[in-house]
Amino acid sequence: MIRFGVIGAGRIAQTFSTALQKMGGNLYAIASRDFEKAQSYQKQYGYTKAYGSYEMMLEDPLVDCVYIATPHGLHYTHMMLALDYGKHILCEKSFTLNAQQAQAVFKKAKLNNLFVMEAMWTKYLPVIMETKKWIDQKIIGDLQSMEVSFGFDAEHRRGSRLFDPAMGGGALLDIGVYVITCAIDFLGIPKEVKSTVELDPSHGFDLKEDIHFTYEQTSAHLKCSLLEKLENVARIQGSKGSVEIIDFWKAEHAIFYNLKHEIIHEIKIPHTINGFEYQIQGVISSIEDHRFESPVITHQSTLDVLKIMDQLRQSWGLTFPNETL
Ligand SMILES: NC(=O)c1ccc[n+]([C@@H]2O[C@H](COP(=O)([O-])OP(=O)(O)OC[C@H]3O[C@@H](n4cnc5c(N)ncnc54)[C@H](OP(=O)(O)O)[C@@H]3O)[C@@H](O)[C@H]2O)c1
């Protein structure tokens, strides 16, 4: 059984730990900069080992795969370190600060025959996969346009990684990554990208943005915001009808309509645990099959999204303090 080690005992490490525990997976080690915090996660989730330093955990030869649950600004450093110790990797989104960092990680992983995957869990959700199949079968005809939004009021989290430029803070890398991934997943890579952005007046990071993708036959309008709750729906219009994926990033429900807006089909698949189980199973199967890349979240799919985020930030004049290699 793949023995997982977790780097960073924060919020998302809890979601991962809950899923792995309920799946009956091997919760081998948890590492925090604070040993007491690691011990409290160990007690809560049943990790075999607790470490007070990330490097000490990486030195443990029994760790097979590392789940990196630190802020995006640290992913590159933590992945390169984990690869030095010969570990397979599941790394939280956004995978790195930019495409260049991701390319370096993938290159090093390939050289060392190690598995690496971005934890873009949405792509593994059964509702997303089923919706794609129905779209491919032309239930809504030829695709014409798409709208995707993801926003929440993050004001109460001022002072957290979300608003820290050194950690890759801002809306784009935290939630923009979902709307862009979703549009690319359904429509492909756009021919043209345009956007408007609201930057934080004192720190320069992005608080909200409107992004327009243009394709040969279709278009997509994407919105994300750390200032307000948005609809958080992905809606695709086709020549024969439309589909709405409710809370698309953690999708459990999609509704298909005809042109009269009558429901013609619904997909409802509640998570068996919390939604992370599907991507975790994907990691386990890939490693057991000796694959170095997931067939669902490919290295290329991670790079495609990062390249668009690079392009957007370049047009906004937005760089992160530590984004050089
Ligand atoms: N898939 C999803 O649905 C989802 C949801 C939320 C977040 N995420 C992703 O998961 C990552 C972590 O997010 P989170 O919300 O869990 O963050 P968080 O609660 O702030 O936890 C991040 C952890 O990283 C460690 N860390 C190491 N150096 C740090 C530093 N300089 N500043 C802050 N933390 C540092 C800390 O762990 P120790 O103190 O234990 O060392 C901290 O608890 C992000 O990349 C985010 O995009 C994904």
The ligand as a Gaussian input file, in Angstrom:
#p B3LYP/6-31G(d) Opt

LIG

0 1
 N       -8.136000      21.499000      -3.332000
 C       -8.798000      22.379000      -2.607000
 O      -10.024000      22.391000      -2.533000
 C       -8.008000      23.378000      -1.823000
 C       -8.650000      24.103000      -0.838000
 C       -7.878000      24.962000      -0.061000
 C       -6.532000      25.113000      -0.339000
 N       -5.953000      24.403000      -1.335000
 C       -4.510000      24.582000      -1.647000
 O       -3.754000      24.007000      -0.597000
 C       -2.601000      24.817000      -0.306000
 C       -2.623000      25.159000       1.171000
 O       -3.803000      25.859000       1.456000
 P       -4.445000      25.878000       2.944000
 O       -5.730000      26.605000       2.803000
 O       -4.448000      24.542000       3.542000
 O       -3.378000      26.819000       3.666000
 P       -3.050000      26.934000       5.218000
 O       -4.228000      26.524000       6.041000
 O       -2.468000      28.275000       5.410000
 O       -1.946000      25.802000       5.424000
 C       -0.731000      25.854000       4.764000
 C        0.303000      25.177000       5.638000
 O        1.557000      25.344000       4.979000
 C        2.588000      25.363000       5.956000
 N        3.513000      26.484000       5.728000
 C        4.857000      26.353000       5.558000
 N        5.452000      27.526000       5.405000
 C        4.465000      28.442000       5.509000
 C        4.473000      29.855000       5.450000
 N        5.595000      30.562000       5.251000
 N        3.284000      30.490000       5.584000
 C        2.152000      29.790000       5.756000
 N        2.085000      28.445000       5.811000
 C        3.244000      27.779000       5.697000
 C        1.925000      25.481000       7.310000
 O        1.993000      24.201000       7.894000
 P        2.889000      23.895000       9.189000
 O        2.753000      25.100000      10.075000
 O        2.235000      22.703000       9.712000
 O        4.295000      23.663000       8.739000
 C        0.472000      25.802000       7.002000
 O       -0.398000      25.280000       7.949000
 C       -2.681000      26.015000      -1.238000
 O       -1.837000      25.844000      -2.337000
 C       -4.144000      26.043000      -1.694000
 O       -4.343000      26.537000      -3.007000
 C       -6.670000      23.528000      -2.062000

